[in-house]
Amino acid sequence: MAALAACRTACDAPVAVLRAVADDMQSAMRVGLAADGQQLRMLPTFVTRLPSGAERGSWYALDLGGTNFRVLRAQLGEAAGEVTRVESCEVAIPAPLLRGRCAELFAFIAQRVVAFTGPEADGALGFTFSFACAQEGLDSGKLLVWTKGFALLDGPGLDVVHLLRTALYDAGSRMRVAVLANDTVGTLAAAHYADPAARVAVILGTGTNAAYLERCSRVAKWPLASSSDSVVINIEWGALAAPSLPRLAADQTVDEQSVNRGEQTFEKMIAGMYLGKIAALTLLQMDAESGELFTASQREALLGGGLSTPLLSQLDNAADSAQERSALASALGSAPSDAALAAAKEVCHLVTRRAARLAAAAIYAVLTHSDAASTIGGTPPIVAVDGGLFEHHAAFAATLREAVAELGANAVLRLTVDGSGIGAALLAAAAQVA
């Protein structure tokens, strides 16, 4: 089948292709550090001091990174790098608020913050906001674009910290928003708090992004570069659209059906929000060629919802064919044929492989660009990774590690669970200590 052959070719992603992707990404990084408005935004975060491990006390965070958000309280222990207790509350955002106005969304969030902290709580709060922002200070940033399925009527150009502060005030809260960060910066902060060898952080989940510590002398576009030695850079690498990226016909369809058409090319190839859709569309192409893989109702199921990322993981990791058949039958609404099951298994494996290997190329690019690939006292640097793809999809994680090693990067990929939330609380603590 031509569709399967094309999928095998594009998803193989040999080392030569990965090095070309890494070269294109490094070039885009350099351009993004020199001027605003480039493909990779390379946003200075104003975080010039990561948590040292010496912070103490109880700190709060609000983590808004998708259609759910969390409020948490982190208690820091007496031992360096120790978080002794975390209390949290997770809230689903009602669907209408994802397409309404910011004031309504932030009012809803503030009400839930007060419900968790109590109206008398008077502490510093770190705000993890996992959407691209042009920061104007450690506690100020204007939204650039909504992603991850958000389609609000306003937001771009507005200061999200001001929106939150206003909503908290209106809700009767006394909390102080001390730091604005995205999930990658929070993950880097949490990992660095536990181990100073952490130099890069990556999110590989519903969406994807990375952050790293950059020398200020390299950030030509940042007016405050001369006042600090280094600053954390939010790459916003999901926007990479390099010609070296190995594309599928399904990638174009996924983009056309998205709410941010023409944007986030790299993210739509490697993030969990899109992998199931890519696999489903490829399977439908194969079915159109053969006319015998799926029934009419199964085709409708693939068109309607695609395949979930957890299902991709099951088909790529399960050793029991009965479990695989049952999982696919649940998604399709009826039992698949042997040919359909075999095709689904191979396509899910290939799509996962491409995503993991492209993520490895991007990690390699950041490590080599930032000089983070060098050891610290003989210890390899740590790349902190958060997100469900890395945590729960065993084949993805294994392929990612193999590809990073294949490229020659001397680094340890370490799962950093809940870094986006705890990291924001730690950044609030570090800001107060500073």
C-alpha positions in Angstrom: 0.0 0.0 0.0 1.3 3.4 -0.9 0.1 5.0 2.3 1.8 2.4 4.5 5.0 2.7 2.4 5.0 6.5 2.8 4.4 6.1 6.6 7.3 3.7 7.0 9.6 6.0 5.1 8.6 9.2 6.9 8.5 7.6 10.4 11.8 5.8 10.1 13.6 9.1 10.8 17.2 7.9 10.5 20.1 9.7 12.2 20.8 11.7 9.0 17.3 13.2 9.1 17.5 13.8 12.9 20.8 15.7 12.5 19.2 17.8 9.7 16.3 18.6 12.0 18.6 19.5 14.9 20.7 21.8 12.6 17.5 23.6 11.4 16.4 23.9 15.0 19.7 25.4 16.2 19.6 27.9 13.3 16.0 28.9 14.3 17.1 29.2 17.9 19.9 31.6 17.1 17.6 33.7 14.9 15.0 33.8 17.7 17.5 34.9 20.3 18.5 37.8 18.0 15.1 39.3 17.2 11.4 39.1 18.1 8.7 37.7 15.8 10.7 34.7 14.6 9.7 31.1 14.0 11.0 30.0 17.4 10.0 32.7 19.9 13.0 32.1 22.3 11.3 34.1 25.0 13.4 35.4 27.9 11.4 34.5 31.1 13.1 36.9 33.5 14.0 33.8 35.6 17.6 34.5 36.3 17.8 32.6 39.5 16.6 28.9 39.7 15.7 27.4 43.1 18.9 26.5 45.0 17.5 23.8 47.3 17.8 26.2 50.3 14.2 27.5 50.1 11.9 26.7 53.0 8.3 27.2 54.0 4.9 26.7 52.4 4.2 28.1 48.9 1.3 28.1 46.4 0.9 27.6 42.7 -1.7 27.8 40.0 -1.0 25.5 37.1 -3.1 26.3 33.9 -1.8 24.2 31.0 -4.8 22.7 29.4 -8.5 22.1 29.8 -7.9 21.2 33.5 -6.0 23.4 36.0 -4.6 22.8 39.4 -4.1 24.8 42.6 -1.5 23.4 45.0 0.4 24.1 48.2 3.9 22.8 48.5 5.6 22.4 51.9 9.4 22.5 51.6 11.4 20.5 54.1 14.5 21.2 56.1 16.8 19.1 53.9 18.1 20.7 50.7 16.0 19.9 47.7 13.2 18.3 49.7 9.5 18.8 49.2 7.8 17.1 52.1 4.1 17.6 51.3 2.0 18.6 48.4 -1.8 19.3 48.6 -3.7 20.0 45.4 -7.1 20.4 43.8 -7.7 19.7 40.1 -10.6 21.4 38.3 -12.0 20.8 34.8 -12.7 24.0 32.8 -16.3 24.0 31.5 -16.3 23.8 27.7 -18.1 27.2 27.1 -15.3 29.0 29.0 -12.8 27.7 26.4 -14.5 29.8 23.8 -15.7 32.7 25.8 -13.8 35.7 27.1 -10.8 35.9 29.4 -12.6 37.7 32.2 -15.1 34.9 32.5 -12.4 32.2 32.5 -10.2 33.9 35.1 -13.1 34.6 37.3 -13.9 30.9 37.4 -10.3 30.1 38.1 -10.0 32.7 40.9 -13.2 31.3 42.6 -11.6 27.8 42.7 -8.3 29.2 44.0 -10.1 30.8 46.9 -12.1 27.6 47.5 -8.8 25.8 47.9 -6.7 28.3 49.8 -9.4 30.0 51.8 -10.1 33.8 51.7 -7.7 34.5 54.5 -4.6 32.9 52.9 -2.0 35.5 52.4 0.9 34.0 50.5 3.0 34.2 47.3 1.7 32.2 44.4 3.6 31.0 41.3 1.5 31.1 38.2 2.2 28.4 35.6 0.6 29.5 32.4 1.5 27.1 29.6 0.8 29.2 26.6 3.2 31.5 24.7 3.7 34.9 26.5 6.0 37.8 25.9 7.2 38.4 29.4 7.8 42.0 30.5 9.0 41.0 34.0 9.1 38.1 36.4 5.4 38.6 37.2 4.1 40.1 34.0 3.5 38.7 30.5 1.3 39.3 27.5 -0.4 36.3 25.8 0.8 35.8 22.3 -1.5 33.0 21.1 -3.9 30.4 22.4 -3.1 26.7 21.7 -4.2 23.3 23.0 -7.8 23.7 21.9 -8.4 27.1 23.6 -10.3 29.4 21.3 -11.2 32.4 23.4 -12.5 35.6 21.8 -9.8 37.6 23.4 -6.5 37.1 25.2 -3.6 37.8 22.8 -2.0 41.1 23.9 -3.4 41.0 27.4 -1.3 40.6 30.6 -2.4 37.3 32.0 -1.0 38.1 35.5 -3.1 41.3 35.6 -6.1 39.2 34.6 -5.5 36.8 37.4 -4.7 39.5 40.0 -8.0 41.3 39.1 -10.0 38.1 39.3 -8.4 37.1 42.6 -9.1 40.5 44.1 -12.7 40.4 42.9 -13.0 36.9 44.5 -11.8 38.2 47.8 -8.4 36.6 47.8 -5.3 38.0 49.4 -2.9 35.9 47.5 0.0 37.6 45.7 1.0 36.5 42.2 4.8 36.5 42.5 6.0 34.7 39.3 4.7 33.9 35.9 6.2 30.8 34.2 5.1 28.1 31.8 5.2 24.4 32.4 8.7 23.9 31.0 10.2 26.6 33.2 8.4 25.1 36.2 9.7 21.7 35.4 13.2 23.0 35.1 12.8 24.8 38.5 11.6 21.6 40.2 14.3 19.5 38.7 17.1 22.0 39.5 15.8 22.3 43.1 16.3 18.5 43.5 19.6 18.3 41.5 21.6 21.3 40.1 22.7 19.1 37.2 19.3 19.7 35.6 19.9 22.2 32.7 17.1 21.5 30.3 13.4 20.8 30.7 11.0 19.3 28.2 7.2 18.7 28.2 6.1 15.7 26.2 2.4 15.3 26.8 -0.8 16.7 25.3 1.4 19.5 24.0 5.2 19.9 23.8 7.8 22.6 24.6 11.2 23.1 26.2 13.2 25.5 28.3 16.8 25.8 29.2 19.3 28.1 30.9 21.0 30.4 28.4 24.0 32.8 28.7 22.6 36.3 28.6 25.4 37.4 26.3 23.7 35.3 23.6 20.3 37.0 24.0 20.8 40.0 21.7 17.2 41.0 21.7 16.8 41.2 25.5 17.5 44.7 26.9 18.3 43.4 30.4 20.8 40.8 29.2 23.8 42.8 30.7 22.3 42.7 34.2 22.6 38.9 34.7 24.8 36.0 33.7 22.1 33.7 32.6 18.3 33.6 32.0 15.9 30.7 31.4 14.6 30.7 27.8 11.2 29.4 26.9 11.8 28.1 23.4 8.2 27.4 22.3 9.6 24.7 20.0 6.2 23.5 18.9 6.3 26.2 16.2 9.3 24.7 14.4 8.4 24.3 10.7 11.8 23.2 9.3 11.9 21.8 5.8 13.8 18.8 7.1 10.8 17.5 9.1 9.6 14.2 7.6 6.0 14.9 6.8 3.0 12.6 6.2 -0.2 13.4 4.2 -2.0 13.1 7.5 0.0 15.9 9.0 -1.6 18.3 6.5 -5.1 17.1 7.3 -4.5 17.4 11.0 -3.3 21.0 10.5 -6.3 21.9 8.3 -8.7 20.5 11.0 -7.0 22.3 13.9 -8.1 25.6 15.5 -4.6 27.1 14.8 -4.2 26.2 11.2 -0.7 26.8 9.8 0.9 27.1 13.3 2.6 24.7 15.7 3.9 22.4 13.0 6.4 20.5 15.2 3.9 20.1 18.0 1.3 18.6 15.7 3.9 15.9 14.7 5.0 14.8 18.2 2.4 15.8 20.9 -0.1 13.5 22.4 -3.0 15.7 21.3 -2.4 14.8 17.7 -0.7 11.3 17.4 -4.0 9.4 17.5 -5.4 11.6 14.7 -2.3 11.1 12.6 -2.6 7.3 13.1 -6.3 7.3 12.3 -6.0 9.3 9.1 -3.2 7.1 7.9 -5.3 4.0 8.5 -8.1 5.6 6.6 -5.8 6.2 3.7 -4.8 2.6 3.8 -8.4 1.5 3.9 -9.3 3.7 0.9 -6.6 2.0 -1.1 -7.6 -1.5 -0.2 -11.3 -1.0 0.6 -11.3 -3.9 3.0 -9.6 -2.9 6.3 -12.6 -1.5 8.1 -16.3 -1.6 8.1 -18.4 1.5 7.4 -19.1 2.1 11.1 -15.4 1.6 11.9 -14.5 4.2 9.4 -16.9 6.6 11.0 -15.4 5.9 14.4 -11.9 6.7 13.1 -13.2 9.9 11.4 -15.1 10.9 14.5 -12.6 10.7 17.2 -9.4 9.1 15.8 -7.5 7.0 18.1 -6.6 8.1 21.7 -3.0 8.4 22.7 -3.6 5.8 25.5 -4.8 3.4 22.8 -1.6 4.0 20.8 0.4 3.2 23.9 -1.6 -0.1 24.4 -1.1 -1.2 20.7 2.6 -0.3 20.8 3.4 -1.8 24.2 1.0 -4.7 24.9 2.3 -8.2 24.5 -1.1 -9.9 24.6 -2.9 -9.8 21.2 -6.3 -10.4 22.9 -5.8 -7.2 24.9 -4.8 -5.3 21.8 -7.8 -6.6 19.9 -10.2 -5.7 22.8 -8.7 -2.2 23.1 -9.1 -1.5 19.3 -12.6 -3.0 19.3 -13.6 -0.6 22.0 -12.4 2.4 19.9 -13.9 1.2 16.7 -17.2 0.0 18.2 -16.8 -3.6 16.8 -14.1 -6.3 16.6 -11.4 -5.5 14.0 -10.3 -8.0 11.4 -6.8 -9.5 11.7 -5.6 -7.3 8.9 -7.0 -4.2 10.6 -5.4 -5.1 13.9 -2.1 -5.7 12.2 -2.3 -2.4 10.3 -3.3 -0.4 13.4 -0.4 -1.9 15.4 2.2 -1.0 12.8 0.9 2.5 12.1 0.6 3.3 15.9 4.2 2.0 16.3 5.5 4.1 13.3 3.7 7.3 14.4 5.0 6.9 17.9 8.6 6.2 16.6 8.6 9.3 14.5 7.4 11.5 17.4 10.0 10.1 19.8 12.9 10.4 17.4 12.0 13.9 16.4 11.7 14.9 20.1 15.2 13.4 20.5 16.5 15.6 17.7 15.1 18.7 19.3 16.6 17.7 22.7 20.0 17.1 21.1 19.7 20.5 19.4 19.1 22.3 22.7 21.9 20.4 24.5 24.5 21.2 21.9 23.4 24.8 21.4 23.4 25.6 25.1 26.7 23.8 25.9 24.6 21.8 28.4 25.9 18.5 27.0 29.1 19.0 29.0 29.4 17.1 32.3 29.2 18.7 35.7 32.1 17.4 37.8 32.0 14.2 35.6 28.2 13.9 36.0 26.1 13.9 32.8 23.6 16.8 32.6 20.0 16.1 33.4 17.1 16.7 31.0 14.0 16.9 33.1 11.0 15.5 31.3 7.3 15.8 32.3 4.2 14.7 30.4 2.1 11.7 29.8 3.8 10.5 26.6 7.1 10.1 28.4 5.6 8.9 31.7 3.0 6.4 30.5 4.0 5.4 26.9 6.9 2.9 27.5 7.7 2.5 23.8 7.9 6.3 23.3 10.2 6.8 26.3 12.5 3.9 25.2 12.7 5.1 21.6 13.4 8.7 22.8 16.3 7.5 25.0 17.7 5.4 22.3 17.6 8.2 19.8 19.2 10.7 22.1 22.1 8.2 22.7 22.3 7.5 19.0 22.8 11.1 18.3 25.7 11.1 20.8 24.2 13.3 23.5 25.7 12.6 26.9 22.6 13.3 29.0 20.2 11.6 31.4 16.5 11.9 30.7 14.8 12.0 34.0 11.0 11.9 34.7 10.0 15.0 36.7 6.4 14.4 37.7 4.3 17.5 38.4 7.2 19.8 37.7 4.9 22.4 36.2 3.0 22.9 39.5 5.6 22.3 42.1 8.1 24.3 40.0 5.9 27.4 40.1 5.7 27.2 43.9 9.5 26.9 44.0 10.0 29.9 41.7 7.7 31.9 44.0 9.9 30.8 46.9 13.1 31.7 45.1 11.8 35.1 44.1 11.0 35.9 47.7 14.4 34.7 48.9 16.1 36.8 46.3 
